[in-house]
């Protein structure tokens, strides 16, 4: 067997890019070494310069594109290279959808090589207009000289990129953030920084209801007391008549988490209204809600198709959040039960069920494992189990519980093909994978959502 040739930092060599990696980087092979090249596209030949070497792979930058892909385009965003929020603006959208399906297949091949050829992975469902789709921005603030800037950190650094215009955000969110930056400067309100613990304002959060037009502004600060708070609130109110909710969230800790535990209402309502299909939702400042409502409807339609409901089935929605998936299914289900470990979410789910007139729902606080076992002991096993877990996938306890209680149909929605494929390794002991449907929830980024239908063998 040939040995790997050792490669060194700074070394340059021609490299043919074979595919995209899970973070959107090009992947090539140089003398048996896996090389990840940021910004390179499949089919391209580049001169790569090595920046990092590890025992398993190397990372490199593009020194020169020798042979460009026909799918390469000029990124429309002025801070695309620096920002790191998007990874695929340099590729045509048609090609992006093809590559995202391939990311799902790559994950399957890594964990389930023997089964992969038998699994149907459908074409990715994309957007007609893959821009300006995000309904919420969370921009960190910093003082830069006399200016107040707000934006995202450059990838892998603590350097904040000031974002005045964003190609994937709803325009209202960026416009309002820009105005608030100017007001913070004008009112001389101290801005938080690791080096300036006396600073107050950490993050500007703006969320807009895509269907209702209502806008919610939340200022995340290190403490409740803030100079000229009333003046700032009055100024924010005047930016846009659709601003119906202004809140202040207190996050005193040295943490990467955006929100702290305490939220105060400063103006208007504590919630904004938003719609998904025929459903209406109340969203408080910290409530989780899908960032791309247009694609969320397509995603939930796919979950509904996979659930195969006729009106006679019982459904459990694990990791239910504010109840969006379960309520989407409730009209065709005999009963929907949901659980979540965040108590606030369960309160919101109950309110949302009531608001939408559903009486065939039950929402409880606690882990999926605990409730599924308890309900099983009471003689209740759902016909359909649906999950939409965090990026880490299903926790081991829940996985074990699913294999014990054996729901007939299992609809697994995932935002991480790698952890999904890992979980499928276990689940295919008793389940058959009917198909996998990728849905592009975040165009221009390397993220892909997948709905997988599993039926009991």
N, C-alpha and C positions, 0 to 999 in steps of 0.2 A: 504494500500500500504506500502510495506517495506521501511524503511528509509535507505539512504546510510550510511555505516559505515565510520566514518572519518578516513582517513589514514594520516600518519605523515612522514615527511622527515626522512630518515634513516631506516624506517621500511622495513623488509624483509618478502617475502611470495612466495609460489609457484604460478606460473601463466601459464595458457595455452594460447598460442598465436592463435588468431582466423583468423587474416588477416593482410595485410599490410596497413599502413596509407599512405597518399598522399606524405609524405616525405621519404617513404621507411622504416619507423620504424615498428616494430611488434606492434599489438594492442591486448590487452587482457582485461578481466573484472574481478576486484576483489571486491566482495561484492557491486556490482552495480556501482563501480567506473571504468571509462575508464582509462586504463594505457597504455602509449606509451613506448615501450622499444626499444632503438636503437640497431640494430644488431640482433634482434630476428626474426625468420622466422615462417610463418604460420604452425601450427601443432606441434610446439615445446613446451616442458614444461621447464620453466626456474625458477630459484630462482631470483626474481627481488628485487632490492634495490631502494627505492624511493629517488629521488633527488629533485624533484619539485612538489609542490601541488598547484593547482588552484581550484576555485569553480567548473570548468567543467571537469577537467581531471588531471591526475598525470603523471609525467615522471619518468622513472626508468632506471637503468643500469642492465646488466646481471651479477649476482654474480656467477651463476653456470648454465650450461646447463644440465638439468636432463635427457631430452630426445631430441636428436638432430633430425632435419629434414633430410630425405634422400637427400634433395635438397641442403644441406649445403656443400659448398666447401671452400678450403683455398684461400683467395684472393691473386692473383699473384703480386699485387702492394706492394712494401716495405713500402710506407707511407700511405696506404689505411686508417688505423684507424685514423691517425692524420689529414689527408688532408681535408676530407669532400667534395671534388669535385665529388667523386662517392659515391653512397649509397648502391649498390647491388652487389658488387663483391664477396660477400660471398654466393651467390645463383647461381645455375645452370642457364644458359641462357634460356633453355627451360621453366623453372619454372618462370623466370622473365617475359617472354612474356605472360604467363597465368595470373600472378598477375597484370600486367599492364592493361589487359582487365578488370580485376575485379575492378581496381581503377576507371575505367570509369563507371561501373555499380554502384559502391558505390556512386559516385557523383550524378548519376541519382536518386538513391533511396533517397538521402538526399533532393533533390529539386522537384522531380516528381514521388513520390511513386506510384501513381495510374497508370501512363502511362508506368513506367519502364518495366513491363512484356510484353508489346506490342511492345517494341523497339528492333530491331535486332542489337545487338552489335557483330560485326564479330571478328574472331581471329586476334590477333596482327600480323602485318607484321614485321618480324625481319630481321636481317642481317645474311649472311652466316658466315662472320668473324666479330664479334662484338667488335673488338679492333682496336686501331690506326686509328680511323676514323675522328678525328677532324682536320680540315684544318687550324685552327688558335689558337694560344696561346696568352694570355695576362697575363704575369707574373709580379706582383709587385716586385720592388727591395728594398732591405734594406742593410745597412752595419751591419755586425755581427763581432765584433772584427776587424781583418784585412781583413776579407773576404767580398765579395759582394754575397748576396744570392738573388734568385728570385723564386717566386712561388705563392701559394695561401694561404689565411688565413685559419687557423684551424676554423672549424665551430663555429660560435657564439663568436669568440675571435678576438683580433687584433694581434695574434701571427702568424707570417709568416712562412709557412713550405717551406723549400728549396726543390725544385723539380728538380732533375737531370735526372729523367727518368719518363715518364708518359705512362701508358698503353693504354690511349684512344687518345692521341695526335699523329698526324703524326710524325714519328721519326725525320724528318728534323727540325721541329719547336723546339723541345727540344734540339737537338744537337746545333743548331745555338744560342739559348738562353744561353746555357752553355758556349759557346765560348765568347759571348759578355760579360757575367759576368766576365770572366777571364780578358778580355781586359779593362773593366772599372776599375778593381783592379790594373792592370799593369800600366795604364795611370793615376791612382790616381784621377779619375774624381769623384767629390762629389756626394754622393747618398742621395736622399731625404728621410726625415723622419719627422714625426710630431714634434719630439723634435729637429730636425736640419733643420730649414727652409732655411739655406744657401745651403742645398743639391740641386742637379739638377735633376738627373735621377730618375723618378718615376716608369716607366713601360717599359718593353720590349715586343713589339708586333711583332709576326712573323706569316705571313700567306703564305700558299703554294697552288698553283693551282694544284689540284689533277690530272687533265687531262693534263695540259700544263707543269707542273713542275716548272713554274716560281714562284720565292719567293720574298716576300715583307717584308722589315724590317722597323718598325716604333719605334723610341725612343720617349717616352713621357717625357718631361722635364718641369721644373717650369719656365724657361726663355729661350730666344733664344741663348744668349751668353753661350758658353760652352768651357772650356779649352781643347786644343788638339783635337778639333772636327775633323779636317782634318785627323789626324793620326787614329782616331777611325774609320772613314768612310773607309779609305784604308784597315784597318785590317778586317773590316766586309766584304768588297768586296771579300777578299781572302778566306773567310771561305768556300764559295760554289759558283761555276760559275753560278748557277741558280738564284743567287740574282740579280734581274734586277731593283729593286727599293728600295732606302733607303730614309726615310723621318724623319723629326723631327716635333712632334706635341707639341704645348705649352699649358700646363694646369697649371696655376698659383694658382688656388683656392684650399681651403681646402674642398675637395669634394670626394665622392666615385665614381664619374664618371671617366672613364678611360681617355677619350679624352677631350681636350679643343677645342676652335673654330678655331685656326690658325694652318695650316700645311705648312711646307717648304719642298721642295724636296732637298735632299742632294746628291743623285747620281741616274743616270739612268732615268727611266721613272716615271711619277707620278702615273701610274697605272700598274696593272698586268692583263693578260688575263686569263680567266677561261671559261670552257665549261660545259654546262648542257645538256645532250642529244645532239641534233643538234644545240643548241643555243650557241652563244659566248657572253661573258660579259667582260666589262672593269671594274676593281675594284680599286677605289682610296683608300687611307689609311683608311678613316673613313667609307667607303661604307659598308652597311649591306649586308651580303651574308650568305646563310645557312651554318652552321658549318659542316654538314655531307652531302657532295654532292652526295654520292652514294645513300643514303636513300632519299634524296631530289627528285631524279628522280622518285623513287617509289611513294613518296608522291604526286608529281605533276601528275603522271599517274592516281592516284586515284581521284584527283580533276578533271582531264579531263574526266574520266569515269562518275563521278557524274554529270558533266555539261551537258552530253548527247548532244554534239554539232553535227549538220549535215551540217554546212556551212551557214545556214540561220539566225542564232541567233546573237543578240547583247549581249555583255558581259560587265559588269562593275567590275573592280578589285579594291575594296576599300582597303585602307592601302597598296598601290601597291609597295612601296619601289622602288627598281631599275627596277621594271617591270617584274620580273621573272615569276610569275604565269600567268599574262595576256599574255605574249609572248609565254608561253608554250601552251596556248589555241588559240592563234591568227590564227594558220594554219587552224583550223576548224571552225572559227567564221566569221560572216559577218563583225563585227566591235568590237574592244575592246577599252574601255575607262578606264583610271585609275586615281586615285588621291592620294595625300599624303601631309601631313602638312610639310614635310621636303623638302625644295626647291631643295637642292643638289640632293636628290633622284630622283626628277622629271626630272632634267637635265640629270642624268644618264639613266633614263628610256627612254627618247627621243633618246639619243645616241644609247642605246642598240637596240631599235626598228629599227632605221636606219641601224645600223651595221648588223642586221639580215635580212634586206630587207623587213620589214613589213610596208605597207602603210595604213593598215586598223586599225591603232591605234591612240589614242589621250591621252596625259598625261597632267594633270593640277594640279596646286598647290592649296591646300586648303582642307577643311574638306569634308568628304563623304556626310554629311548632306547637306551642302551648295550646292554642285554640283548636287546631286541627285534631290533636290527640283528644282534647276534652270533648269535642263534638263527636268524634268517632266513638268514644265511650258512651255517648248518649244516643248512638245509633244513626248519626248523620255523617255521611261521606259524600262530598260534592260530586256531581256528574262531571262538572268542568272545573278545573283549577286554573286560574290565570295569574301569572306573576310578571312583574316588571321591576326586577331588583336593581340595586346600585351597580356600578361598574365592576365591583368585586364578585358579582354573581350570587348564586344561592349560598346561604351559609350551610355548613355541613349538617347541622341538626335538622334543618328544613329538608335538605336533600334526603336524609335518612327517613324522615317522616313521610315524605311523598312516596318513597319506595315501600313503606309499610302500609299506608292506607290505600294506595293504588287508585286514584281517580281515573275514570275511563278515558277522559280527554284532558290533556295538559297543554295549555297555550303559554309558551315561554317567550316573553318579549325582552330583548337584550340590547344594551347600548355598547356591549363589548364582545365582539366575536370570539376572542380568546377565552374569556371565562365561560362563555356560552358553550364552546366546543368542549372545554374541560368538564363542565357539568353534564353534557350529553354523553360523555364516556360512561358516567354512572347510570344515567337515566335509561340508556339504550339496553340495560340489562333486562328491563321489563317493558320498555316502550319502543314503538316503531316510529321513526321520523318520517312523517308523511311528506312534508315539504318545508322549505325555509324561504321567507319573503323579505328581502332587504328593503328598507324604506329610508330615503335620504332626508333625515330631519335637519341636518346642518350642512347645506351646500357650502362649498369652498373650504370646508375643513375635512380632516381625515376621519371624522366620526361617522359611524353607520349604525342604524338600528335594524334589528332583525326580528320578525315574528316567526316562531317555529311551532308547528303543530305536531304534537306527539299523541299517539293513540296506544292504548294498552295492547300488548301482544296477545 
